[in-house]
Amino acid sequence: MSLIRKSVEALEGYTPGEQPDDPAIIKLNTNENPYPSSPKVAQVMRDMDAAQLSRYPDPVCRDLRKGLAELHGCSVDQVFVGNGSDEVLALCTRAFVENDGSAGYFDPTYSLYTVLAKIRAVGEHVIALNDDFSWPIDEASVELDKDASCTLFFFTNPNAPTGRLCPRAEVKRFCEAFKGVVVVDEAYVDFADECCDQLVVELDNVIVARTLSKAYSLAGLRIGYALGSLPLIEALYKIKDSYNVDGIAQAMALAAVEDVGTMRANAARVVATRERLVERLAALGFGVCPSQANFLWVEPPGMGAKEMFDALRANRILVRYFPGERTGRFLRITVGTDADVDRLLDVVTTLCRDG
Ligand SMILES: Cc1ncc(COP(=O)(O)O)c(C=O)c1O
């Protein structure tokens, strides 16, 4: 007899992008920010007194939530802080899906959602995106209306791995039609032209999930948060681990949020580099999906995506390749510094010429 639950035994766990030790490798594979976080974050770290670690941290992150509530113009009670937004997403699958229910998402999207559903052994309602990776909003709403089991829907915006942004009005229409909870996963929204944070003020069934891992350059800190109506946020607080966010991370995250200008300046630099990269890759014949994120979803010309992935790797450049019917023709390339992107362009130009 197995000691492991059947659903866990059958599970193929989430595969994170590679984190190589070699600093000479150009890492364009995990959508991290190439620029440093606010100097105020480093200052908090320097000022930290190790003696404080003998005490438990604030279990409900009051100061940080106050900072986040001010940033988003909502009440402190509408903010939940988690150990990365991955924890927020996991808690949502625990709080909002019955054991015999299901969670929904568009495909392709962030590959954690299917893992979270499988861990809970609940059903999955997968809705294919259109051929150009835009959203079939109204068809999806009609289809979901017939599935009473689906009480949670993950709507990634901008989407990953495509980078496309669904206009706010369409997201709102989807949320209004859906009877369960919609988690609008805005991990990349700081690189986009518009966001949906105000939907949590307008609608009771929406959670907006955010992270400090991308635009705030703090992936190593593990801070994510959710905005939502009081009953939804209260439900997340009921089921979280007692001390889910450590005290050092709370203090450093607050410093980052209070200096939102540094994050916005870094995001603007990334966006400028993104636009340059789009132009250059398009000129080389790449198919480029319109991106509002810090990465591009591209189809290489003249050679397969896996072939180009391997060739880039041989040149010490890491990008992301997702095998599969919908995704296997594409590469996801994180926007790095201008120097990283220049090196990438040199290599792909040679590959396209010789390939
Ligand atoms: C769409 C999406 N949501 C959430 C996350 C998780 O972010 P965090 O580092 O806050 O757990 C990622 C990370 O890659 C992501 O791509």
The ligand as an SDF file (V2000), in Angstrom:
LIG
                    3D

 16 16  0  0  0  0  0  0  0  0999 V2000
    1.2640   34.4470  -13.7220 C   0  0  0  0  0  0  0  0  0  0  0  0
    2.0580   34.2720  -12.4930 C   0  0  0  0  0  0  0  0  0  0  0  0
    1.4530   34.3480  -11.3080 N   0  0  0  0  0  0  0  0  0  0  0  0
    2.1240   34.1960  -10.1550 C   0  0  0  0  0  0  0  0  0  0  0  0
    3.4810   33.9460  -10.1580 C   0  0  0  0  0  0  0  0  0  0  0  0
    4.1650   33.6840   -8.8430 C   0  0  0  0  0  0  0  0  0  0  0  0
    4.8240   34.7470   -8.3430 O   0  0  0  0  0  0  0  0  0  0  0  0
    5.4380   34.7400   -6.8660 P   0  0  0  0  0  0  0  0  0  0  0  0
    6.9030   34.8450   -7.0490 O   0  0  0  0  0  0  0  0  0  0  0  0
    4.8380   35.9430   -6.2150 O   0  0  0  0  0  0  0  0  0  0  0  0
    5.0210   33.4820   -6.1800 O   0  0  0  0  0  0  0  0  0  0  0  0
    4.1720   33.8490  -11.3560 C   0  0  0  0  0  0  0  0  0  0  0  0
    5.6050   33.5510  -11.3490 C   0  0  0  0  0  0  0  0  0  0  0  0
    6.2540   33.2980  -12.3100 O   0  0  0  0  0  0  0  0  0  0  0  0
    3.4430   34.0060  -12.5580 C   0  0  0  0  0  0  0  0  0  0  0  0
    4.0400   33.8960  -13.7440 O   0  0  0  0  0  0  0  0  0  0  0  0
  1  2  1  0
  2  3  1  0
  2 15  2  0
  3  4  2  0
  4  5  1  0
  5  6  1  0
  5 12  2  0
  6  7  1  0
  7  8  1  0
  8  9  2  0
  8 10  1  0
  8 11  1  0
 12 13  1  0
 12 15  1  0
 13 14  2  0
 15 16  1  0
M  END
$$$$
